[in-house]
Amino acid sequence: MKRYCPPQGKKGEKLLFIRYSALGDVVRGIPLAATIKETLPNIPLTWLLVHPYEELVKDQPYVDDVLVWDRSRGLKGFIDVILRVRASGFTHLLSFQGTDRSAIIALFSGIKNRAGRHDWASFVYNLPREDISQMLGRPVKVDEHRLYYVISSKLVAFRDDLLKNAPLPRIACVIGASKEIKRWPLCHWADLINMIASSGGSAILLGHGREEEDMASAIRGSLLKEAEKNTFDLVGRLGWTRWLPSLTAVMQ
C-alpha cells in the first residue's frame, strides 16, 4: 500500500469528509469539518452524509458540497454513493465513522490518500488513524469551547421568538435516544427539571416522534407546579434541522 500523503493545500486537491450518521455523530463531526476547512481553506471539502442529514450542514461555510447517501434505496443506494465517490476526483478521504460500510466505501473509493479507523479492517486506510493532526500532517486542535455551528439571521429571529418567555439559564433536554438502554429514566428528567426551575431557569424539552411526545407528557406530569410553568415542551414541534438553532439559543 502506498504511503499516506497529507493534503498540502495545493490546487487540485479535494477532500471527502465522512461522518454520515447518526444525528449525534453528525453534530459531533461539525467541529472537525470546520477545523479542517479553516486549516486548509483553499481545498474544497465535501461531506458524505445519509439523507436527510445533509439539510443540517449544507449551508455551513466550511462545507463546499454534500454527497448524499439515500439509504432507503438499499444496496443500490450504497453502490450509487460509491460510484459517485469514485467519479468525483477526490485526492483525500478523511473518515471519522469507523463502521463496516465506511471501510467498504474507502476500499472501493479509488482515492489515493485514505485516513480512518476500523476495528478489524484498518488495512483499507493507508493512514489507519482517526487523529486530525496526523490526517492533516500538522498540529491541529479543535477548540472544545467554541460554538462552530453557524445559524442564519432568519433562524436567529426564529429561535428568539420561540424562547422569548424562557428565563435564563436555559437547559436543553434531549429526552430520547435511538435505543431504550441509552435513555435516561423519566423520573431523573423530572428531578433535573425541578432543580432547574428552583434555580430560576427553564428547561427546553427536545425530541421527535410519538414515543418521545408521550415521554415528554409523562415528564411534565411529574413536575412541581413551579417547574411546569418554566418547562417548554418542543418535542414534535420542531423539524430536526431546527434543533441546533434551538440548542444554540439555550446556550446563550
C-alpha positions in Angstrom: 0.0 0.0 0.0 1.3 3.5 -0.9 2.4 5.8 1.9 -0.2 8.4 3.0 0.5 11.9 2.0 -1.3 14.6 3.9 -3.1 17.4 2.0 -0.8 20.4 1.2 -3.4 23.0 0.3 -2.5 22.9 -3.3 -4.7 23.4 -6.3 -6.4 20.2 -7.5 -6.7 18.7 -4.1 -10.2 17.7 -2.9 -11.3 16.3 0.5 -14.0 13.8 1.2 -15.1 14.0 4.8 -17.1 11.0 6.1 -19.3 11.2 9.1 -22.6 10.1 7.7 -24.8 9.2 10.7 -26.5 9.3 13.1 -27.6 12.7 14.2 -25.4 12.9 17.3 -22.4 11.7 15.4 -23.0 14.3 12.6 -23.3 17.0 15.2 -20.0 15.9 16.7 -18.4 16.0 13.3 -19.2 19.7 12.8 -16.2 21.0 14.8 -13.9 18.5 12.9 -15.1 19.6 9.5 -14.9 23.3 10.4 -11.3 22.9 11.8 -10.2 21.0 8.7 -11.6 23.7 6.4 -10.1 26.5 8.4 -6.7 24.8 8.3 -6.9 24.2 4.6 -9.2 26.9 3.3 -8.3 26.6 -0.4 -9.2 22.9 -0.6 -12.9 22.0 -1.4 -14.4 19.9 1.4 -17.3 17.5 0.5 -19.2 15.9 3.4 -20.8 12.5 2.8 -24.0 12.0 4.8 -27.1 9.9 4.8 -30.4 11.6 3.9 -31.8 13.8 5.4 -28.8 14.9 7.5 -27.4 17.0 4.5 -30.0 19.6 5.5 -28.1 20.2 8.7 -24.7 21.1 7.2 -25.2 22.0 3.5 -25.3 25.8 4.2 -22.4 25.9 6.6 -19.4 28.0 5.5 -16.9 25.2 6.0 -18.8 22.7 3.7 -18.3 23.3 0.0 -20.6 20.4 -1.1 -22.5 17.4 0.2 -22.6 13.9 -1.1 -25.9 12.3 -0.1 -26.4 8.6 0.5 -30.0 7.6 0.2 -30.3 4.6 2.5 -33.9 4.0 1.5 -32.6 2.6 -1.8 -30.8 -0.3 0.0 -27.9 -1.9 -1.8 -28.5 0.2 -4.9 -28.2 3.4 -3.0 -24.9 2.2 -1.4 -23.4 1.2 -4.7 -24.5 4.5 -6.2 -22.7 6.5 -3.5 -19.5 4.5 -4.0 -19.7 5.2 -7.8 -20.2 8.9 -7.2 -17.2 9.0 -4.8 -15.1 7.3 -7.5 -16.2 9.8 -10.1 -15.6 12.9 -8.1 -11.8 13.1 -8.2 -11.1 13.3 -4.5 -7.5 13.2 -3.5 -8.0 12.6 0.2 -10.6 10.7 2.2 -10.9 11.5 5.9 -13.2 9.1 7.7 -14.5 9.6 11.2 -17.2 6.9 11.1 -15.3 3.7 11.9 -18.1 1.4 10.6 -18.0 -1.6 8.2 -19.7 0.4 5.4 -17.4 3.4 5.7 -14.5 1.0 5.4 -16.1 -0.5 2.2 -16.5 3.0 0.8 -12.8 3.7 1.5 -11.8 0.4 -0.1 -13.6 1.0 -3.3 -13.3 4.8 -3.4 -10.3 4.9 -5.8 -8.9 7.7 -3.6 -5.1 7.7 -3.2 -4.9 9.0 0.4 -7.3 7.4 2.8 -7.3 8.0 6.6 -9.6 6.4 9.1 -10.1 3.7 11.6 -11.8 0.3 11.8 -11.6 -2.4 14.5 -10.5 -5.2 12.1 -10.3 -3.6 8.6 -7.9 -0.7 9.1 -5.9 -2.1 6.2 -8.2 -0.2 3.8 -6.7 3.0 5.0 -3.1 4.0 4.3 -3.2 6.1 7.5 -5.1 3.8 10.0 -5.7 6.6 12.4 -8.6 8.9 13.4 -6.4 11.7 14.5 -7.0 15.1 12.8 -3.4 16.2 13.3 -2.0 13.1 11.6 -4.6 13.3 8.9 -3.6 16.9 8.0 0.1 16.4 8.7 0.4 19.3 11.1 -0.6 20.2 14.6 -4.3 20.9 14.7 -6.6 21.2 17.6 -10.4 21.5 17.8 -11.5 24.3 20.2 -13.7 22.5 22.7 -15.2 25.8 24.0 -16.1 27.2 20.6 -19.6 27.0 19.0 -18.9 26.0 15.4 -22.4 25.8 14.0 -23.4 28.9 12.1 -27.0 29.9 12.0 -28.6 32.5 9.7 -30.3 35.7 10.8 -33.6 34.2 9.9 -33.1 31.3 12.3 -31.8 33.6 15.0 -35.1 35.5 14.8 -36.9 32.2 14.9 -35.1 31.0 18.0 -35.5 34.3 19.8 -39.3 34.4 19.2 -39.6 30.7 20.1 -37.9 31.1 23.5 -38.7 34.7 24.3 -40.5 33.7 27.5 -38.0 31.2 28.7 -35.9 32.6 31.5 -32.1 32.1 31.8 -30.4 29.8 32.4 -32.0 27.7 29.7 -31.2 24.0 29.7 -31.8 21.8 26.6 -33.2 18.4 27.5 -33.0 16.0 24.5 -35.0 13.3 26.2 -34.9 10.5 23.6 -32.3 8.1 22.2 -32.1 5.5 19.4 -32.2 2.6 22.0 -34.0 2.3 25.3 -30.8 1.4 27.1 -29.4 4.8 26.1 -32.3 6.7 27.6 -32.3 8.4 31.0 -35.2 7.4 33.2 -38.1 9.8 33.1 -38.1 10.3 36.9 -34.5 11.5 36.6 -35.6 14.1 33.9 -38.3 15.3 36.3 -35.9 15.6 39.2 -33.4 17.6 37.0 -36.1 19.9 35.7 -37.5 20.6 39.2 -33.9 21.5 40.1 -33.5 23.8 37.1 -36.8 25.6 38.0 -35.7 26.0 41.6 -32.7 28.0 40.4 -35.0 30.3 38.3 -34.1 28.8 35.0 -36.1 27.0 32.3 -36.0 23.5 30.7 -36.5 23.1 26.9 -37.7 19.6 26.0 -36.5 18.5 22.6 -37.2 15.3 20.6 -39.4 13.9 17.8 -41.8 11.1 17.2 -44.9 9.8 19.0 -42.9 7.8 21.6 -40.9 10.8 22.7 -44.0 13.0 22.7 -45.5 10.5 25.2 -42.3 10.6 27.2 -42.4 14.4 27.4 -46.0 14.3 28.5 -45.1 11.8 31.3 -42.2 14.1 32.4 -44.4 17.2 32.6 -47.0 15.2 34.6 -44.3 14.5 37.3 -43.2 18.1 37.7 -43.8 20.5 40.5 -46.1 23.4 39.7 -43.3 25.9 39.7 -41.2 23.7 37.3 -44.1 23.1 35.0 -44.5 26.8 34.1 -40.8 27.1 33.2 -40.8 23.9 31.1 -41.1 24.4 27.3 -42.2 21.3 25.5 -41.0 21.4 21.9 -41.0 17.7 21.3 -42.6 17.0 17.9 -43.0 20.7 17.2 -39.6 21.3 15.5 -38.2 19.9 12.3 -35.0 18.3 13.4 -32.9 20.7 11.3 -34.0 23.4 13.7 -32.7 21.6 16.7 -29.2 23.1 16.6 -30.5 26.7 16.4 -32.7 25.9 19.4 -29.7 24.4 21.2 -27.7 27.5 20.3 -30.4 29.6 21.9 -30.4 27.8 25.2 -26.6 28.0 25.4 -26.7 31.8 25.1 
